[in-house]
Amino acid sequence: MQYFARAAFRTLTATKEGPSVYDLCDPLLRGQGGGDPHLRKFYQTAIANPVLRPLLSRAGLPQLRDEARFSALRNAMMAARDEAAPDWPAIGAPLSPLLDAYPQQHPKRRPASTPSRAVPPAEIDRIIRACAQHLTGSFAKNGFIPGYAAFNLIGDPDLGGREFVTALQGLNARTYKNSTLLFNLVRVFIAASPASAIINPPWSGLAEQMWSPVQIRHRSAYYDAFFAEALMDFAGSGIATPAEAESARRVTGHLIDFCLQTSREQVHALDDGQPFDVVTALAPGSHARLSKFFTNIRQSLGFGIYVPDCDTTACSVSAATQFGSQDEILDQPLPDFYAGYQIGQGSNREMLTVPINDNIDFDGGLVTWIDNAAGERPFGNDLDPTLNLDVLEACFRNCDRWQIVETPARLDWLKRIVHFQRRLAVTGAFANPRSHIYYLPELYCAYFGRCYAALRALPLAAQQAIDPDDSFELIRGLVLAYVRDDLMAAEMNAFDAALALLALAKLNAEPASFAPALDCIARGFGEGGRHAPFKAYEWNKMKTPTRILVGGPEVTSAFVLSALVHARLKPT
């Protein structure tokens, strides 16, 4: 409270160094008027609201004292408002250098302390059971297990001026371009003022803490798939009582049904038009469990359309396969569908419209978003390495069902994704946050562990056919080195520690290396207060239209649960 009180005092008494965002935009976008109505509505909802206005009224940019720069920015906003087909790169041009003038940094973590004690097995079991009870209790209370979204107006450190213009040009929906433009405009004023200390307070560890009360509760098949996997881990852990195991399986069944039925929609393959059933991340209507208030805000911010994606489809299929589902959606040869979304040398490159992580070689990777039946793709398309791990993992679990090894085209498609991952690891790009669209490097490590374990569960002949040059062993060594020498070498929060532990356990690291992560989890147990074992942290994020964090206390419980179960199963 002292921190926020001091930051608020500095913000409200700061000297105004130049025109504010309201000096610039109020005459153009406030109230009724002509031009694009969404841009006006978005400005009044997200930027000129009564909560943000007092914080930013004195946040002025000295650069905008220059009349030429002020006029250029004002003219760009007028073009975005008035033109039927705006020149978006030209609109972004005067804002781009301002973004680069106030660069942001990823958190600098303090060195880690040496674990003070070994965590007793009984304590590990107690934490596992508390996390499982949190998940099943949340389902019993809400009828679903919620995730949360939080807007961080400071933006993402990896989205500079060039990336901003790239995104502005590559996003498809005008509403999404509008929100990206205005969010990035306001982030400059925030970064240049004491208000940044309030809007972006510091946190411990790598994954960002999600601060109450600005979290939007909702449901997604993507979350349900991972909650289901965690509860399956608990049911098979050997510490669940028969009643607890049955409760976990019952909730898992509901979660799988939400993924495969409620969130299911039919689309058409890009190459031959064949129908395929896929899974959308945000189910329509009341299924998303958004309040009426946030449903209206969602529409105002330009999120009216949410299309299916490769990641949610893969994770849902994987969870359903592990659960033993016999739904016919699992019989579809998804590699044939996914092949249309794979980037190749000279093919499909035009599909990748938002390459803001172009420090990596995209060849062989799959893009994120799937065209819905109407052909809509409002977010344009991007390519995330961790998403591609989820697709590999689903393929390994269904390798025999989809006859991947027996079908040359499917096997070639799969090996190209493996080679994409190999290049990412050899170059060290997997450890660079800029390489990732929706995740942090620590998530990549944990998800690679899941993927590695699924591959090693296949018969040896299938493993050799998929990975003849032992790419997975090469990546394994590099990921383990990052987890030990980087992630665990500095301070962690409980979510960081769970991901580190999950990677170590799934990659068959020496159990002695688990100690720092186990100690951090044990010390963090109870930090969530009366409502949860742990706090909410950044699980995944969006970099456009601004930094939108997704996570929740239930998410932390799920990953802690799975990490501890898999670590517990390793012989000491």
C-alpha positions as CSV (number, residue, x, y, z in Angstrom):
1,M,0.0,0.0,0.0
2,Q,2.9,2.4,0.7
3,Y,4.4,1.6,-2.7
4,F,1.1,2.5,-4.5
5,A,0.5,5.5,-2.3
6,R,3.9,7.0,-3.1
7,A,3.5,6.2,-6.8
8,A,0.1,7.8,-6.9
9,F,1.4,10.9,-5.2
10,R,4.3,11.3,-7.7
11,T,1.9,10.7,-10.6
12,L,-0.7,13.3,-9.4
13,T,1.8,16.0,-8.6
14,A,4.2,15.5,-11.6
15,T,5.2,18.4,-13.8
16,K,3.5,18.2,-17.2
17,E,6.4,18.1,-19.7
18,G,4.4,18.5,-22.9
19,P,1.0,17.6,-24.5
20,S,-0.8,14.7,-23.0
21,V,-2.7,11.9,-24.8
22,Y,-5.9,13.8,-24.0
23,D,-4.6,17.0,-25.5
24,L,-3.9,15.1,-28.6
25,C,-7.0,12.9,-28.9
26,D,-9.9,14.6,-27.1
27,P,-10.5,17.1,-30.0
28,L,-10.4,14.2,-32.4
29,L,-12.1,11.3,-30.7
30,R,-14.1,12.4,-27.7
31,G,-17.9,12.7,-28.0
32,Q,-20.0,12.3,-31.1
33,G,-18.6,12.9,-34.5
34,G,-17.9,11.5,-37.9
35,G,-15.4,8.9,-39.0
36,D,-15.0,5.3,-37.8
37,P,-17.3,4.9,-34.8
38,H,-15.3,2.1,-33.3
39,L,-12.1,4.2,-32.9
40,R,-14.1,6.8,-31.0
41,K,-15.8,4.2,-28.8
42,F,-12.5,2.4,-28.1
43,Y,-10.9,5.7,-27.1
44,Q,-13.6,6.6,-24.7
45,T,-13.8,3.1,-23.2
46,A,-10.1,2.2,-22.9
47,I,-8.2,5.4,-22.8
48,A,-10.4,8.3,-21.8
49,N,-12.2,6.5,-19.0
50,P,-12.5,8.1,-15.5
51,V,-10.0,5.7,-13.9
52,L,-7.1,6.3,-16.4
53,R,-7.7,10.0,-17.1
54,P,-6.5,11.3,-13.6
55,L,-3.4,9.1,-13.9
56,L,-2.4,10.4,-17.4
57,S,-3.7,14.0,-17.4
58,R,-0.2,15.2,-16.3
59,A,1.7,12.7,-18.4
60,G,3.0,14.9,-21.3
61,L,5.6,14.1,-23.9
62,P,8.3,16.7,-24.4
63,Q,8.8,15.6,-28.0
64,L,5.3,16.8,-28.8
65,R,6.2,20.4,-28.0
66,D,7.6,20.3,-31.5
67,E,4.6,21.4,-33.5
68,A,5.7,19.4,-36.6
69,R,5.7,16.1,-34.6
70,F,2.5,16.9,-32.8
71,S,0.8,17.7,-36.2
72,A,2.2,14.5,-37.8
73,L,0.7,12.4,-34.9
74,R,-2.6,14.3,-35.0
75,N,-2.9,13.8,-38.8
76,A,-2.2,10.1,-38.4
77,M,-5.0,9.8,-35.9
78,M,-7.3,11.7,-38.2
79,A,-6.5,9.4,-41.1
80,A,-7.2,6.3,-38.9
81,R,-10.5,7.9,-38.0
82,D,-11.7,9.3,-41.3
83,E,-10.3,7.2,-44.2
84,A,-12.2,4.3,-45.6
85,A,-9.1,2.3,-46.4
86,P,-6.3,3.8,-44.2
87,D,-2.6,3.5,-45.1
88,W,-1.7,1.8,-41.8
89,P,2.1,1.9,-42.2
90,A,1.9,5.6,-42.8
91,I,-0.4,6.0,-39.7
92,G,2.1,4.1,-37.6
93,A,5.1,6.0,-38.8
94,P,5.0,9.0,-36.5
95,L,4.3,6.8,-33.4
96,S,7.0,4.3,-34.1
97,P,10.0,6.4,-33.1
98,L,8.2,7.5,-29.9
99,L,7.8,3.8,-28.9
100,D,11.6,3.3,-29.4
101,A,12.3,6.5,-27.4
102,Y,11.0,4.8,-24.3
103,P,12.3,1.2,-24.5
104,Q,11.1,-1.3,-21.9
105,Q,13.2,-4.1,-20.3
106,H,12.4,-7.6,-19.2
107,P,12.7,-8.0,-15.4
108,K,16.2,-8.2,-14.0
109,R,16.1,-11.0,-11.4
110,R,18.3,-11.2,-8.3
111,P,20.5,-14.3,-7.9
112,A,18.8,-17.2,-6.4
113,S,19.5,-18.2,-2.8
114,T,20.5,-21.7,-1.9
115,P,17.6,-23.9,-0.7
116,S,17.6,-23.9,3.1
117,R,16.2,-27.4,3.4
118,A,15.0,-30.5,1.6
119,V,11.2,-30.5,1.2
120,P,9.8,-33.7,2.9
121,P,7.7,-36.0,0.8
122,A,4.8,-35.5,3.1
123,E,4.9,-31.8,2.5
124,I,4.9,-32.4,-1.3
125,D,1.9,-34.6,-1.0
126,R,0.1,-32.0,1.1
127,I,0.7,-29.4,-1.6
128,I,-0.5,-31.7,-4.4
129,R,-3.7,-32.5,-2.6
130,A,-4.4,-28.8,-1.8
131,C,-3.9,-27.9,-5.5
132,A,-6.2,-30.7,-6.6
133,Q,-8.9,-29.7,-4.1
134,H,-8.5,-26.1,-5.3
135,L,-9.3,-27.2,-8.9
136,T,-12.2,-29.6,-8.1
137,G,-13.6,-27.1,-5.5
138,S,-13.5,-24.3,-8.1
139,F,-15.4,-26.5,-10.5
140,A,-18.0,-27.3,-7.9
141,K,-18.4,-23.6,-7.0
142,N,-18.5,-22.1,-10.5
143,G,-19.5,-25.0,-12.8
144,F,-16.2,-24.5,-14.5
145,I,-12.6,-23.8,-13.7
146,P,-11.9,-20.1,-14.5
147,G,-9.0,-18.4,-16.2
148,Y,-8.4,-14.7,-16.0
149,A,-7.2,-12.0,-18.4
150,A,-5.6,-8.7,-17.4
151,F,-4.6,-5.8,-19.6
152,N,-1.2,-4.3,-18.9
153,L,-1.2,-0.9,-20.7
154,I,2.6,-0.6,-20.5
155,G,2.7,-3.0,-23.5
156,D,5.3,-5.7,-24.2
157,P,9.1,-5.1,-24.1
158,D,9.5,-7.0,-27.3
159,L,7.1,-4.8,-29.3
160,G,9.0,-1.8,-30.4
161,G,8.3,0.7,-33.2
162,R,9.1,-1.7,-36.1
163,E,7.1,-4.5,-34.6
164,F,4.2,-2.1,-34.0
165,V,4.1,-1.1,-37.6
166,T,4.4,-4.7,-38.7
167,A,1.4,-5.7,-36.5
168,L,-0.6,-2.7,-37.6
169,Q,-0.2,-3.7,-41.2
170,G,-0.7,-7.4,-40.7
171,L,-3.8,-7.6,-38.5
172,N,-6.9,-8.2,-40.4
173,A,-9.9,-6.6,-38.6
174,R,-10.0,-2.8,-38.5
175,T,-11.3,-2.9,-34.9
176,Y,-8.1,-4.8,-34.0
177,K,-5.9,-2.3,-35.8
178,N,-7.8,0.5,-34.0
179,S,-7.1,-1.0,-30.6
180,T,-3.5,-1.7,-31.4
181,L,-3.0,1.9,-32.5
182,L,-4.5,3.4,-29.4
183,F,-3.0,1.1,-26.9
184,N,0.4,1.7,-28.3
185,L,-0.2,5.4,-28.4
186,V,-1.1,5.5,-24.7
187,R,1.8,3.2,-23.7
188,V,4.3,5.9,-24.7
189,F,2.6,8.5,-22.4
190,I,2.6,5.9,-19.6
191,A,6.2,5.0,-20.1
192,A,7.3,8.6,-20.0
193,S,5.5,9.4,-16.7
194,P,5.4,8.3,-13.0
195,A,2.1,6.6,-13.8
196,S,4.1,3.6,-15.1
197,A,4.9,2.7,-11.5
198,I,1.2,2.2,-10.8
199,I,0.2,0.6,-14.1
200,N,3.2,-1.8,-14.2
201,P,4.3,-2.5,-10.6
202,P,7.4,-4.7,-10.1
203,W,7.1,-8.4,-9.4
204,S,9.4,-11.2,-8.2
205,G,10.5,-13.9,-10.6
206,L,10.1,-14.2,-14.3
207,A,6.4,-14.8,-15.0
208,E,4.5,-11.6,-14.3
209,Q,2.2,-11.5,-11.3
210,M,-1.5,-10.8,-12.2
211,W,-2.8,-8.0,-9.9
212,S,-6.3,-7.8,-8.6
213,P,-8.9,-6.4,-9.2
214,V,-8.5,-5.8,-12.9
215,Q,-8.9,-9.5,-14.0
216,I,-11.5,-10.7,-16.4
217,R,-12.8,-14.1,-15.5
218,H,-13.7,-16.4,-18.4
219,R,-13.6,-20.0,-19.7
220,S,-11.6,-21.4,-22.6
221,A,-11.1,-24.9,-24.0
222,Y,-7.4,-24.2,-24.0
223,Y,-7.5,-23.9,-20.2
224,D,-9.8,-26.8,-19.8
225,A,-7.4,-29.1,-21.6
226,F,-4.6,-28.2,-19.2
227,F,-6.8,-28.4,-16.1
228,A,-7.9,-31.9,-17.3
229,E,-4.3,-33.0,-17.7
230,A,-3.5,-31.8,-14.2
231,L,-6.4,-33.6,-12.7
232,M,-5.5,-36.8,-14.6
233,D,-2.0,-36.5,-13.1
234,F,-3.6,-36.3,-9.7
235,A,-5.9,-39.2,-10.2
236,G,-3.0,-41.4,-11.3
237,S,-0.5,-40.1,-8.7
238,G,-1.1,-42.8,-6.1
239,I,-1.9,-40.3,-3.3
240,A,-5.5,-39.5,-4.2
241,T,-8.0,-41.4,-2.2
242,P,-10.6,-43.4,-4.2
243,A,-13.1,-40.6,-3.7
244,E,-10.6,-37.9,-4.7
245,A,-9.6,-39.8,-7.8
246,E,-13.2,-40.3,-8.8
247,S,-14.0,-36.6,-8.3
248,A,-11.0,-35.7,-10.4
249,R,-12.0,-38.1,-13.2
250,R,-15.6,-36.8,-13.1
251,V,-14.5,-33.1,-13.4
252,T,-12.0,-34.2,-16.2
253,G,-14.9,-35.7,-18.1
254,H,-16.8,-32.4,-18.0
255,L,-13.7,-30.5,-19.1
256,I,-13.1,-32.8,-22.1
257,D,-16.7,-32.5,-23.1
258,F,-16.4,-28.7,-23.1
259,C,-13.3,-29.0,-25.3
260,L,-14.7,-31.5,-27.9
261,Q,-18.4,-30.5,-27.9
262,T,-19.1,-27.0,-26.7
263,S,-16.0,-25.5,-28.3
264,R,-16.1,-27.5,-31.5
265,E,-16.7,-25.9,-34.9
266,Q,-16.3,-27.1,-38.4
267,V,-14.0,-25.5,-40.9
268,H,-12.5,-26.4,-44.3
269,A,-9.0,-27.5,-45.1
270,L,-7.1,-24.9,-47.1
271,D,-5.7,-27.3,-49.7
272,D,-8.7,-29.4,-50.7
273,G,-11.7,-27.9,-48.9
274,Q,-12.4,-31.0,-46.9
275,P,-14.4,-30.4,-43.7
276,F,-12.6,-30.8,-40.4
277,D,-13.8,-30.3,-36.8
278,V,-11.5,-28.0,-34.8
279,V,-11.6,-26.3,-31.4
280,T,-12.0,-22.6,-30.8
281,A,-10.3,-20.9,-27.8
282,L,-13.3,-18.8,-26.7
283,A,-16.6,-20.5,-27.2
284,P,-19.5,-18.3,-28.4
285,G,-22.2,-16.7,-26.3
286,S,-22.6,-17.6,-22.6
287,H,-20.2,-20.5,-22.9
288,A,-17.3,-18.1,-22.4
289,R,-18.7,-17.3,-19.0
290,L,-18.0,-13.6,-19.3
291,S,-20.1,-11.2,-17.3
292,K,-22.4,-8.9,-19.2
293,F,-20.2,-6.0,-18.3
294,F,-17.0,-7.5,-19.8
295,T,-19.0,-8.9,-22.7
296,N,-19.9,-5.4,-23.7
297,I,-16.3,-4.2,-23.1
298,R,-15.0,-7.1,-25.2
299,Q,-17.2,-5.9,-28.1
300,S,-16.0,-2.3,-27.6
301,L,-12.3,-3.3,-27.7
302,G,-12.7,-5.2,-31.0
303,F,-12.7,-8.8,-29.8
304,G,-16.2,-9.6,-31.2
305,I,-14.9,-12.4,-33.4
306,Y,-12.7,-15.2,-31.9
307,V,-11.6,-17.9,-34.4
308,P,-10.3,-21.4,-33.8
309,D,-6.6,-22.0,-33.5
310,C,-4.1,-24.8,-34.0
311,D,-2.9,-24.7,-30.3
312,T,-6.3,-25.1,-28.6
313,T,-7.2,-27.9,-31.1
314,A,-4.0,-29.8,-30.4
315,C,-4.2,-29.4,-26.6
316,S,-7.9,-30.5,-26.6
317,V,-7.1,-33.6,-28.7
318,S,-4.1,-34.5,-26.5
319,A,-6.1,-34.2,-23.3
320,A,-9.0,-36.2,-24.8
321,T,-6.6,-38.9,-26.0
322,Q,-5.0,-39.2,-22.5
323,F,-8.5,-39.5,-21.0
324,G,-9.4,-42.4,-23.3
325,S,-12.1,-40.5,-25.2
326,Q,-13.6,-42.3,-28.3
327,D,-15.0,-39.1,-29.8
328,E,-14.8,-39.2,-33.6
329,I,-12.9,-35.9,-33.7
330,L,-9.9,-37.9,-32.7
331,D,-10.1,-40.1,-35.8
332,Q,-9.5,-37.1,-38.1
333,P,-6.0,-37.1,-39.5
334,L,-5.1,-33.7,-38.2
335,P,-1.7,-33.6,-39.9
336,D,-3.5,-33.4,-43.2
337,F,-5.4,-30.4,-42.0
338,Y,-2.4,-28.7,-40.3
339,A,-0.3,-29.1,-43.4
340,G,-2.2,-26.2,-45.0
341,Y,-1.0,-24.0,-42.1
342,Q,2.7,-24.9,-42.4
343,I,5.2,-22.3,-43.5
344,G,7.7,-23.6,-46.2
345,Q,10.5,-22.2,-48.2
346,G,8.5,-20.2,-50.8
347,S,5.1,-21.5,-49.8
348,N,2.4,-20.1,-47.4
349,R,4.7,-17.3,-46.4
350,E,2.0,-14.8,-47.3
351,M,-0.2,-16.4,-44.6
352,L,2.2,-15.1,-41.9
353,T,1.1,-11.5,-41.7
354,V,2.3,-10.6,-38.2
355,P,5.9,-11.8,-38.1
356,I,6.9,-9.7,-35.1
357,N,9.3,-12.5,-34.0
358,D,11.2,-12.6,-37.2
359,N,14.5,-13.2,-35.4
360,I,13.7,-16.9,-35.9
361,D,13.6,-19.0,-39.1
362,F,9.9,-19.8,-39.6
363,D,10.4,-22.7,-42.1
364,G,8.5,-25.8,-41.0
365,G,6.5,-24.1,-38.3
366,L,2.7,-23.8,-38.2
367,V,0.9,-20.5,-37.9
368,T,-1.6,-19.9,-35.0
369,W,-5.0,-19.0,-36.3
370,I,-7.4,-21.1,-38.3
371,D,-9.8,-19.5,-40.8
372,N,-13.4,-20.1,-39.5
373,A,-16.2,-21.2,-41.9
374,A,-16.7,-17.6,-42.9
375,G,-13.1,-17.2,-43.8
376,E,-12.4,-14.7,-41.0
377,R,-9.0,-14.3,-39.4
378,P,-9.2,-11.0,-37.4
379,F,-5.8,-11.3,-35.8
380,G,-4.0,-11.9,-39.0
381,N,-1.6,-14.7,-38.4
382,D,1.6,-15.2,-36.4
383,L,3.8,-18.2,-35.5
384,D,4.7,-19.3,-32.0
385,P,7.4,-22.0,-31.3
386,T,5.6,-23.3,-28.2
387,L,2.4,-23.8,-30.0
388,N,4.2,-26.0,-32.4
389,L,5.4,-28.2,-29.5
390,D,1.7,-28.7,-28.6
391,V,1.0,-29.9,-32.1
392,L,3.9,-32.3,-32.0
393,E,2.8,-33.7,-28.6
394,A,-0.7,-34.3,-29.9
395,C,0.7,-36.1,-32.9
396,F,3.0,-38.3,-30.8
397,R,0.0,-39.4,-28.7
398,N,-2.0,-40.2,-31.8
399,C,0.9,-41.4,-34.0
400,D,-0.6,-44.9,-34.6
401,R,-4.2,-43.7,-34.9
402,W,-3.2,-41.2,-37.6
403,Q,-0.7,-43.5,-39.3
404,I,1.9,-40.8,-39.3
405,V,5.0,-43.1,-39.7
406,E,3.2,-45.1,-42.4
407,T,2.2,-42.0,-44.5
408,P,5.2,-40.3,-46.2
409,A,3.5,-36.9,-46.5
410,R,2.5,-36.9,-42.8
411,L,5.9,-38.0,-41.7
412,D,7.6,-35.4,-43.8
413,W,5.3,-32.7,-42.4
414,L,6.1,-33.8,-38.9
415,K,9.8,-33.9,-39.4
416,R,9.8,-30.4,-40.7
417,I,8.3,-29.2,-37.4
418,V,11.0,-31.1,-35.6
419,H,13.7,-29.4,-37.7
420,F,12.1,-26.0,-37.0
421,Q,12.5,-26.8,-33.3
422,R,16.1,-28.0,-33.7
423,R,17.1,-24.7,-35.4
424,L,15.4,-22.7,-32.6
425,A,17.4,-24.6,-30.0
426,V,20.8,-24.6,-31.7
427,T,20.7,-20.9,-32.3
428,G,19.6,-20.3,-28.7
429,A,16.5,-18.4,-29.9
430,F,14.2,-20.5,-27.7
431,A,15.7,-18.7,-24.7
432,N,15.0,-15.2,-26.1
433,P,11.6,-13.8,-25.1
434,R,11.4,-12.0,-28.4
435,S,11.2,-15.4,-30.2
436,H,7.8,-16.1,-28.6
437,I,4.4,-14.6,-29.4
438,Y,2.3,-16.0,-26.5
439,Y,4.7,-17.5,-24.0
440,L,7.9,-17.0,-22.0
441,P,11.0,-19.2,-22.6
442,E,10.2,-21.1,-19.3
443,L,6.9,-22.2,-20.8
444,Y,8.7,-23.4,-23.9
445,C,11.0,-25.6,-21.6
446,A,8.1,-27.1,-19.7
447,Y,6.1,-27.8,-22.9
448,F,9.2,-29.3,-24.6
449,G,9.3,-31.7,-21.6
450,R,5.7,-32.8,-22.2
451,C,6.5,-33.2,-25.9
452,Y,9.8,-35.2,-25.2
453,A,8.0,-37.6,-22.8
454,A,5.3,-38.2,-25.4
455,L,7.9,-39.0,-28.1
456,R,9.8,-41.4,-25.7
457,A,6.5,-43.3,-25.0
458,L,6.4,-44.4,-28.7
459,P,8.0,-47.6,-29.9
460,L,11.7,-47.2,-30.7
461,A,11.1,-47.7,-34.5
462,A,8.6,-44.9,-34.5
463,Q,11.0,-42.6,-32.6
464,Q,13.8,-43.3,-35.1
465,A,11.5,-42.7,-38.1
466,I,10.3,-39.3,-36.6
467,D,13.7,-38.2,-35.3
468,P,16.5,-40.0,-37.2
469,D,19.2,-37.4,-36.3
470,D,18.4,-37.3,-32.6
471,S,17.2,-33.7,-32.6
472,F,15.2,-34.3,-29.4
473,E,18.2,-35.3,-27.5
474,L,20.1,-32.3,-28.7
475,I,17.2,-30.0,-27.7
476,R,16.9,-31.7,-24.4
477,G,20.5,-30.9,-23.4
478,L,20.1,-27.2,-24.4
479,V,16.8,-26.9,-22.5
480,L,18.1,-28.5,-19.4
481,A,21.1,-26.2,-19.5
482,Y,18.8,-23.1,-19.7
483,V,16.6,-24.4,-16.8
484,R,19.6,-25.1,-14.6
485,D,21.9,-22.2,-15.4
486,D,19.4,-19.4,-16.2
487,L,15.9,-20.0,-15.0
488,M,16.8,-21.5,-11.6
489,A,20.0,-19.4,-11.2
490,A,17.9,-16.3,-10.4
491,E,15.0,-15.7,-8.1
492,M,11.8,-17.5,-9.1
493,N,8.2,-17.3,-8.1
494,A,6.0,-20.4,-7.6
495,F,4.9,-20.5,-11.2
496,D,8.4,-20.2,-12.5
497,A,9.5,-23.0,-10.2
498,A,6.6,-25.3,-11.3
499,L,7.6,-24.9,-14.9
500,A,11.3,-25.5,-14.2
501,L,10.4,-28.6,-12.2
502,L,8.0,-29.9,-14.9
503,A,10.8,-29.5,-17.5
504,L,13.4,-31.3,-15.3
505,A,11.0,-34.2,-14.4
506,K,9.8,-34.7,-17.9
507,L,13.3,-34.6,-19.3
508,N,14.6,-37.1,-16.8
509,A,17.0,-34.8,-15.1
510,E,18.8,-35.9,-11.9
511,P,16.3,-35.6,-9.0
512,A,19.0,-33.7,-7.1
513,S,18.5,-30.8,-9.5
514,F,14.9,-30.5,-8.4
515,A,15.9,-28.9,-5.0
516,P,15.7,-25.1,-5.9
517,A,12.3,-25.5,-7.6
518,L,10.8,-27.7,-4.8
519,D,12.1,-25.2,-2.2
520,C,10.5,-22.2,-4.0
521,I,7.2,-24.0,-4.4
522,A,7.1,-25.0,-0.7
523,R,8.0,-21.4,0.4
524,G,5.3,-20.0,-1.8
525,F,2.6,-22.4,-0.6
526,G,-0.2,-20.4,1.0
527,E,0.6,-17.1,-0.7
528,G,-2.8,-17.1,-2.3
529,G,-4.5,-16.5,1.1
530,R,-7.8,-18.1,2.0
531,H,-8.9,-18.6,-1.6
532,A,-6.1,-20.4,-3.3
533,P,-2.8,-22.1,-2.5
534,F,-0.9,-19.8,-4.8
535,K,-1.2,-16.4,-6.5
536,A,-2.0,-15.8,-10.2
537,Y,0.9,-15.4,-12.6
538,E,1.4,-14.9,-16.3
539,W,0.8,-18.2,-18.2
540,N,0.5,-16.9,-21.7
541,K,0.0,-13.5,-23.2
542,M,-0.9,-11.5,-26.3
543,K,1.5,-8.8,-27.5
544,T,-1.2,-7.1,-29.6
545,P,-3.2,-4.9,-29.1
546,T,-1.3,-4.5,-25.9
547,R,0.2,-6.9,-23.3
548,I,-2.7,-9.0,-22.2
549,L,-1.8,-11.6,-19.6
550,V,-3.7,-14.8,-19.1
551,G,-3.5,-17.0,-16.0
552,G,-5.1,-17.3,-12.6
553,P,-4.6,-19.0,-9.3
554,E,-6.2,-22.1,-10.6
555,V,-3.7,-22.2,-13.4
556,T,-0.8,-21.9,-10.9
557,S,-2.4,-24.8,-8.9
558,A,-2.6,-26.9,-12.1
559,F,1.0,-26.5,-13.0
560,V,2.3,-26.9,-9.5
561,L,0.2,-30.1,-9.1
562,S,1.5,-31.6,-12.4
563,A,5.1,-30.7,-11.7
564,L,5.1,-32.1,-8.2
565,V,3.4,-35.3,-9.3
566,H,6.0,-36.0,-12.0
567,A,8.9,-35.0,-9.7
568,R,7.5,-37.3,-7.0
569,L,7.5,-40.3,-9.4
570,K,11.2,-40.0,-10.1
571,P,13.5,-42.2,-8.0
572,T,15.8,-40.4,-5.6
